[in-house]
């Protein structure tokens, strides 16, 4: 039997508005990575990637075995918040990564994307890039859990998410909130098991309650 692999992508805003809280965000992303990596069941099947986006999108960490990842690269505050670049790059990376994993003999579970932004999208037409990414016509379309901080519009986050959407409520720091989300995610991966590979039925059962965030109801999942 081939090994089942879950591609997990952190896609994080690096817009200029992140300047004030960038250290706290990096601390939080480090905690998220550690929480996943420290769960043997999850770490064994998860491959981890990081994409930072602003005016463009850059792969900060190619999809990697968690055993080989000591820490994730830090975000840096850059230009405007261009969602389209992030979704285009993400689709390219998923397509490449899934192809390589299958070529290596793995069974690839439905990719999961953690999408985080703190600002308004500065590019028009990003929805088309998003639609291309999550369309069932793209065989490796991912499940997206989207989180909003600071100035991001709630409706935008709801449109981005295909599985869960959350907005920061200011109850705890982003670093603590991201660690709490990671704990929820790891438990969900363990519970969900092979059903993550499904294409039609609900799969990843992320908790509705994440400390520091308010869950936003979605019209469609």
C-alpha contacts under 8 A as a table, 3 or more apart, distances in Angstrom:
res1	aa1	res2	aa2	distance
2	X	105	X	6.21
2	X	106	X	5.22
2	X	107	X	5.92
3	X	45	X	7.75
3	X	105	X	7.71
3	X	106	X	5.13
3	X	107	X	5.89
4	X	45	X	6.21
4	X	106	X	5.94
4	X	107	X	4.63
4	X	108	X	5.71
4	X	109	X	6.55
4	X	194	X	7.93
5	X	45	X	4.77
5	X	46	X	5.73
5	X	47	X	6.84
5	X	106	X	6.64
5	X	107	X	6.21
5	X	108	X	5.01
5	X	109	X	5.81
6	X	45	X	5.82
6	X	46	X	4.67
6	X	47	X	6.03
6	X	108	X	6.20
6	X	109	X	4.97
6	X	110	X	6.74
6	X	111	X	6.04
6	X	112	X	7.52
7	X	46	X	5.97
7	X	47	X	4.88
7	X	48	X	6.30
7	X	49	X	7.77
7	X	63	X	7.31
7	X	98	X	8.00
7	X	108	X	7.62
7	X	109	X	7.21
7	X	110	X	7.47
7	X	111	X	4.84
7	X	112	X	6.41
8	X	46	X	6.65
8	X	47	X	5.93
8	X	48	X	5.09
8	X	49	X	6.32
8	X	111	X	5.92
8	X	112	X	4.95
8	X	113	X	5.88
8	X	114	X	7.67
9	X	48	X	6.07
9	X	49	X	4.82
9	X	50	X	5.75
9	X	51	X	7.36
9	X	63	X	7.86
9	X	111	X	7.71
9	X	112	X	6.34
9	X	113	X	4.74
9	X	114	X	6.08
10	X	48	X	7.84
10	X	49	X	6.15
10	X	50	X	4.67
10	X	51	X	6.14
10	X	113	X	6.11
10	X	114	X	4.94
10	X	115	X	6.28
10	X	116	X	7.93
11	X	50	X	5.96
11	X	51	X	4.74
11	X	52	X	5.87
11	X	53	X	7.37
11	X	86	X	7.42
11	X	113	X	7.04
11	X	114	X	6.06
11	X	115	X	4.86
11	X	116	X	6.31
12	X	50	X	7.69
12	X	51	X	6.33
12	X	52	X	4.97
12	X	53	X	6.28
12	X	75	X	7.97
12	X	115	X	6.06
12	X	116	X	4.90
12	X	117	X	6.26
13	X	18	X	7.85
13	X	52	X	5.94
13	X	53	X	5.16
13	X	54	X	6.07
13	X	81	X	6.79
13	X	116	X	6.10
13	X	117	X	4.84
13	X	118	X	6.84
14	X	18	X	6.36
14	X	52	X	6.01
14	X	53	X	5.44
14	X	54	X	5.17
14	X	75	X	6.37
14	X	76	X	5.98
14	X	77	X	4.91
14	X	78	X	5.48
14	X	79	X	7.24
14	X	81	X	7.46
15	X	18	X	5.76
15	X	53	X	7.41
15	X	54	X	5.01
15	X	55	X	7.84
15	X	77	X	5.43
15	X	78	X	4.89
15	X	79	X	4.88
15	X	80	X	5.07
15	X	81	X	5.33
15	X	118	X	7.97
15	X	119	X	7.34
16	X	19	X	5.84
16	X	77	X	4.93
16	X	78	X	4.91
16	X	79	X	5.19
16	X	80	X	6.49
17	X	20	X	7.19
17	X	77	X	7.23
17	X	118	X	7.32
17	X	119	X	6.99
18	X	21	X	5.61
18	X	22	X	5.41
18	X	77	X	5.54
18	X	118	X	7.17
19	X	22	X	5.34
19	X	76	X	7.71
19	X	77	X	5.28
20	X	23	X	7.92
21	X	24	X	5.33
21	X	25	X	6.15
22	X	25	X	4.97
22	X	26	X	6.12
22	X	75	X	6.97
22	X	76	X	6.96
22	X	77	X	7.06
23	X	26	X	5.15
23	X	27	X	6.16
24	X	27	X	5.00
24	X	28	X	6.15
24	X	173	X	7.66
24	X	174	X	6.63
24	X	175	X	5.63
25	X	28	X	4.96
25	X	29	X	6.16
25	X	174	X	6.19
25	X	175	X	5.83
26	X	29	X	5.08
26	X	30	X	6.08
26	X	74	X	5.75
26	X	75	X	6.40
26	X	175	X	7.65
27	X	30	X	5.10
27	X	31	X	6.29
27	X	175	X	5.66
28	X	31	X	5.02
28	X	32	X	6.19
28	X	174	X	6.23
28	X	175	X	3.40
28	X	176	X	6.36
28	X	177	X	7.46
28	X	178	X	5.29
28	X	179	X	6.19
29	X	32	X	4.92
29	X	33	X	6.19
29	X	72	X	7.59
29	X	175	X	7.07
29	X	178	X	6.60
29	X	179	X	7.68
30	X	33	X	5.15
30	X	34	X	6.14
30	X	71	X	6.59
30	X	72	X	6.39
31	X	34	X	5.02
31	X	35	X	6.03
31	X	175	X	7.23
31	X	178	X	7.08
31	X	179	X	5.20
31	X	182	X	7.83
32	X	35	X	5.24
32	X	36	X	6.47
32	X	178	X	5.83
32	X	179	X	4.89
32	X	180	X	7.97
32	X	181	X	7.42
32	X	182	X	4.91
32	X	183	X	7.80
33	X	36	X	5.35
33	X	37	X	6.00
33	X	71	X	7.43
33	X	72	X	7.27
33	X	182	X	7.61
34	X	37	X	4.97
34	X	38	X	5.83
35	X	38	X	5.40
35	X	39	X	6.75
35	X	179	X	6.92
35	X	182	X	5.93
35	X	183	X	6.23
35	X	186	X	7.52
36	X	39	X	5.59
36	X	42	X	6.45
36	X	43	X	6.18
36	X	182	X	6.50
36	X	183	X	7.47
36	X	186	X	5.88
37	X	40	X	7.07
37	X	42	X	7.23
37	X	43	X	4.95
37	X	66	X	6.05
37	X	67	X	7.52
38	X	43	X	6.94
39	X	42	X	5.44
39	X	43	X	5.83
39	X	186	X	7.24
40	X	43	X	5.08
40	X	44	X	5.86
41	X	44	X	5.50
41	X	45	X	6.98
41	X	190	X	6.83
42	X	45	X	5.58
42	X	46	X	5.95
42	X	186	X	6.38
42	X	189	X	6.65
42	X	190	X	6.53
43	X	46	X	5.18
43	X	47	X	7.78
43	X	66	X	5.98
43	X	67	X	7.43
44	X	66	X	7.70
46	X	65	X	7.00
46	X	66	X	6.85
47	X	63	X	5.82
47	X	64	X	5.17
47	X	65	X	4.91
47	X	66	X	6.06
48	X	61	X	7.89
48	X	62	X	7.59
48	X	63	X	5.04
48	X	64	X	5.14
48	X	65	X	6.46
48	X	66	X	6.27
49	X	59	X	7.86
49	X	60	X	7.72
49	X	61	X	5.15
49	X	62	X	5.13
49	X	63	X	4.25
49	X	64	X	6.33
50	X	59	X	6.16
50	X	60	X	5.39
50	X	61	X	4.84
50	X	62	X	6.77
50	X	63	X	7.65
50	X	72	X	7.54
50	X	73	X	7.99
51	X	57	X	6.73
51	X	58	X	5.65
51	X	59	X	4.52
51	X	60	X	5.43
51	X	61	X	6.90
51	X	86	X	7.66
51	X	90	X	7.62
52	X	57	X	5.80
52	X	58	X	5.47
52	X	59	X	6.51
52	X	60	X	6.45
52	X	75	X	6.88
52	X	86	X	7.75
53	X	56	X	5.56
53	X	57	X	4.18
53	X	58	X	6.27
53	X	81	X	7.25
53	X	82	X	7.09
53	X	83	X	7.66
53	X	85	X	7.22
53	X	86	X	5.73
54	X	57	X	6.43
54	X	78	X	6.19
54	X	79	X	5.34
54	X	80	X	5.20
54	X	81	X	4.68
54	X	82	X	5.44
54	X	83	X	7.77
55	X	78	X	7.76
55	X	79	X	5.53
55	X	80	X	5.30
55	X	81	X	6.18
55	X	82	X	5.37
55	X	85	X	7.39
56	X	82	X	6.82
56	X	85	X	5.40
56	X	86	X	7.08
57	X	85	X	5.58
57	X	86	X	5.27
57	X	89	X	6.37
58	X	89	X	7.79
59	X	62	X	6.19
60	X	73	X	6.32
61	X	64	X	7.51
61	X	72	X	7.13
61	X	73	X	6.96
63	X	97	X	7.00
64	X	68	X	6.95
64	X	69	X	7.03
65	X	68	X	5.50
65	X	69	X	6.80
66	X	69	X	5.03
66	X	70	X	7.89
67	X	70	X	7.67
69	X	72	X	7.07
80	X	121	X	7.59
80	X	122	X	6.11
81	X	119	X	6.37
81	X	120	X	6.37
81	X	121	X	4.88
81	X	122	X	5.37
81	X	123	X	7.52
82	X	85	X	5.90
82	X	86	X	7.00
82	X	121	X	5.35
82	X	122	X	5.39
82	X	123	X	5.26
82	X	126	X	7.66
83	X	86	X	5.18
83	X	87	X	6.38
83	X	121	X	5.92
83	X	122	X	7.78
83	X	123	X	6.92
83	X	126	X	5.78
84	X	87	X	5.28
84	X	88	X	6.14
84	X	123	X	6.89
84	X	125	X	7.27
84	X	126	X	4.12
84	X	127	X	7.21
84	X	128	X	7.88
84	X	129	X	5.55
84	X	130	X	6.99
85	X	88	X	5.23
85	X	89	X	6.09
85	X	126	X	7.87
85	X	129	X	7.99
86	X	89	X	5.31
86	X	90	X	5.96
87	X	90	X	4.96
87	X	91	X	6.15
87	X	126	X	8.00
87	X	129	X	5.78
87	X	130	X	5.63
87	X	133	X	6.58
88	X	91	X	5.34
88	X	92	X	6.41
88	X	129	X	5.82
88	X	130	X	7.66
88	X	133	X	7.42
89	X	92	X	5.09
89	X	93	X	6.19
90	X	93	X	5.12
90	X	94	X	6.09
90	X	133	X	7.84
91	X	94	X	5.17
91	X	95	X	6.03
91	X	133	X	5.61
92	X	95	X	5.26
92	X	96	X	6.22
93	X	96	X	5.13
93	X	97	X	5.90
94	X	97	X	5.05
94	X	98	X	5.83
94	X	111	X	7.79
94	X	140	X	7.07
95	X	98	X	5.51
95	X	99	X	6.14
95	X	140	X	6.86
96	X	99	X	5.27
96	X	100	X	6.28
97	X	100	X	5.14
97	X	101	X	6.13
98	X	101	X	5.08
98	X	102	X	6.13
98	X	108	X	6.80
98	X	140	X	7.29
99	X	102	X	5.31
99	X	103	X	6.11
100	X	103	X	4.94
100	X	104	X	6.18
101	X	104	X	5.06
101	X	105	X	6.56
101	X	106	X	5.49
101	X	107	X	7.64
101	X	108	X	6.99
102	X	105	X	5.02
102	X	106	X	5.03
102	X	107	X	6.45
102	X	108	X	6.89
103	X	106	X	7.40
108	X	111	X	7.99
108	X	197	X	7.16
109	X	194	X	7.45
109	X	196	X	5.67
109	X	197	X	4.21
109	X	198	X	7.82
110	X	140	X	6.70
110	X	141	X	7.35
110	X	142	X	6.01
110	X	143	X	7.11
110	X	196	X	5.70
110	X	197	X	4.85
110	X	198	X	6.97
110	X	199	X	7.46
111	X	140	X	7.07
111	X	141	X	7.16
111	X	142	X	4.67
111	X	143	X	6.29
112	X	142	X	5.48
112	X	143	X	4.91
112	X	144	X	6.01
112	X	145	X	7.66
113	X	142	X	6.55
113	X	143	X	6.10
113	X	144	X	4.69
113	X	145	X	6.13
114	X	144	X	6.17
114	X	145	X	5.17
114	X	146	X	6.02
114	X	147	X	7.68
115	X	144	X	6.86
115	X	145	X	6.19
115	X	146	X	4.62
115	X	147	X	6.13
116	X	146	X	5.97
116	X	147	X	4.91
116	X	148	X	5.99
116	X	149	X	7.69
117	X	147	X	6.68
117	X	148	X	5.32
117	X	149	X	6.21
117	X	152	X	6.62
118	X	148	X	5.69
118	X	149	X	4.31
118	X	150	X	5.12
118	X	151	X	5.59
118	X	152	X	5.01
119	X	149	X	7.46
119	X	150	X	6.82
119	X	151	X	4.82
119	X	152	X	4.25
119	X	153	X	7.59
120	X	151	X	6.57
120	X	152	X	5.07
120	X	153	X	6.55
121	X	124	X	7.85
123	X	126	X	6.27
125	X	128	X	5.86
125	X	129	X	7.57
126	X	129	X	5.37
126	X	130	X	6.37
127	X	130	X	4.93
127	X	131	X	5.99
128	X	131	X	4.98
128	X	132	X	6.24
129	X	132	X	5.18
129	X	133	X	6.38
130	X	133	X	5.11
130	X	134	X	6.39
130	X	160	X	7.32
131	X	134	X	5.40
131	X	135	X	5.75
132	X	135	X	5.40
132	X	138	X	7.26
133	X	138	X	6.82
133	X	141	X	5.94
133	X	142	X	7.51
134	X	138	X	7.09
134	X	141	X	4.94
134	X	142	X	6.25
134	X	143	X	7.82
134	X	162	X	7.95
135	X	138	X	5.59
135	X	141	X	6.40
136	X	139	X	6.20
136	X	141	X	6.36
138	X	141	X	5.38
143	X	161	X	7.93
143	X	162	X	5.91
143	X	163	X	6.02
144	X	160	X	7.37
144	X	161	X	5.09
144	X	162	X	5.10
144	X	163	X	5.64
144	X	164	X	7.10
145	X	161	X	5.38
145	X	162	X	6.74
145	X	163	X	5.57
145	X	164	X	4.78
145	X	165	X	5.90
146	X	157	X	6.02
146	X	158	X	7.53
146	X	160	X	6.52
146	X	161	X	5.04
146	X	164	X	6.39
146	X	165	X	4.89
146	X	166	X	6.38
147	X	157	X	6.71
147	X	165	X	5.90
147	X	166	X	4.80
147	X	167	X	5.73
147	X	168	X	7.49
148	X	152	X	5.79
148	X	153	X	7.62
148	X	154	X	7.20
148	X	157	X	6.28
148	X	166	X	6.25
148	X	167	X	4.67
148	X	168	X	6.17
149	X	152	X	6.06
149	X	167	X	6.19
149	X	168	X	5.32
150	X	168	X	7.45
152	X	156	X	7.37
152	X	157	X	7.50
153	X	156	X	5.26
153	X	157	X	6.56
154	X	157	X	5.23
154	X	158	X	6.25
154	X	167	X	6.95
154	X	216	X	7.99
155	X	158	X	4.99
155	X	159	X	6.18
156	X	159	X	5.08
156	X	160	X	6.24
157	X	160	X	5.06
157	X	161	X	6.20
157	X	165	X	6.32
157	X	166	X	7.57
158	X	161	X	5.33
158	X	165	X	5.62
158	X	216	X	7.03
158	X	217	X	7.78
158	X	218	X	6.17
159	X	162	X	7.62
161	X	164	X	5.75
161	X	165	X	5.57
162	X	220	X	7.52
162	X	221	X	5.32
163	X	204	X	7.99
163	X	221	X	5.48
164	X	206	X	7.49
164	X	215	X	7.58
164	X	216	X	7.54
164	X	217	X	7.97
164	X	218	X	7.42
164	X	221	X	7.99
165	X	215	X	6.03
165	X	216	X	5.32
165	X	217	X	7.27
165	X	218	X	7.32
166	X	213	X	5.80
166	X	214	X	5.36
166	X	215	X	4.54
166	X	216	X	5.44
167	X	213	X	5.23
167	X	214	X	5.23
167	X	215	X	6.68
167	X	216	X	7.18
168	X	171	X	7.84
168	X	174	X	7.90
168	X	212	X	5.77
168	X	213	X	4.24
168	X	214	X	6.24
169	X	172	X	7.87
169	X	212	X	5.56
169	X	213	X	5.11
169	X	214	X	6.08
170	X	173	X	6.90
170	X	212	X	6.10
170	X	213	X	7.61
171	X	211	X	7.45
171	X	212	X	4.90
171	X	213	X	7.68
172	X	176	X	6.33
172	X	177	X	6.34
172	X	211	X	7.25
172	X	212	X	4.98
173	X	176	X	5.41
173	X	177	X	6.22
173	X	212	X	7.18
174	X	177	X	4.91
174	X	178	X	5.96
174	X	212	X	7.38
175	X	178	X	5.32
175	X	179	X	6.37
176	X	179	X	5.14
176	X	180	X	6.25
176	X	212	X	7.73
177	X	180	X	5.07
177	X	181	X	6.19
177	X	210	X	7.18
177	X	211	X	5.81
177	X	212	X	5.08
177	X	213	X	7.14
178	X	181	X	4.96
178	X	182	X	6.13
179	X	182	X	5.04
179	X	183	X	6.33
180	X	183	X	5.11
180	X	184	X	6.38
180	X	210	X	6.40
180	X	211	X	6.44
181	X	184	X	5.04
181	X	185	X	6.08
181	X	210	X	5.95
181	X	211	X	7.80
182	X	185	X	4.91
182	X	186	X	6.09
183	X	186	X	5.34
183	X	187	X	6.38
184	X	187	X	5.36
184	X	188	X	6.19
184	X	206	X	6.25
184	X	207	X	6.10
184	X	210	X	7.56
185	X	188	X	4.96
185	X	189	X	6.20
185	X	206	X	5.93
185	X	207	X	7.87
186	X	189	X	5.16
186	X	190	X	6.35
187	X	190	X	5.22
187	X	191	X	6.22
188	X	191	X	5.10
188	X	192	X	5.86
188	X	204	X	6.18
188	X	205	X	5.40
188	X	206	X	5.71
188	X	207	X	7.79
189	X	192	X	5.14
189	X	193	X	6.07
189	X	196	X	7.91
189	X	204	X	6.70
189	X	205	X	7.90
190	X	193	X	5.60
191	X	205	X	7.99
192	X	195	X	5.66
192	X	196	X	6.18
192	X	203	X	6.57
192	X	204	X	6.07
192	X	205	X	6.94
193	X	196	X	6.26
194	X	197	X	5.88
195	X	198	X	5.46
195	X	203	X	5.83
196	X	203	X	5.07
196	X	204	X	6.23
197	X	203	X	7.78
198	X	201	X	6.17
198	X	202	X	7.80
198	X	203	X	6.73
202	X	205	X	7.75
207	X	210	X	6.76
208	X	215	X	6.00
209	X	213	X	7.56
209	X	214	X	7.26
209	X	215	X	6.71
210	X	213	X	5.60
210	X	214	X	7.26
210	X	215	X	7.77
218	X	221	X	6.63
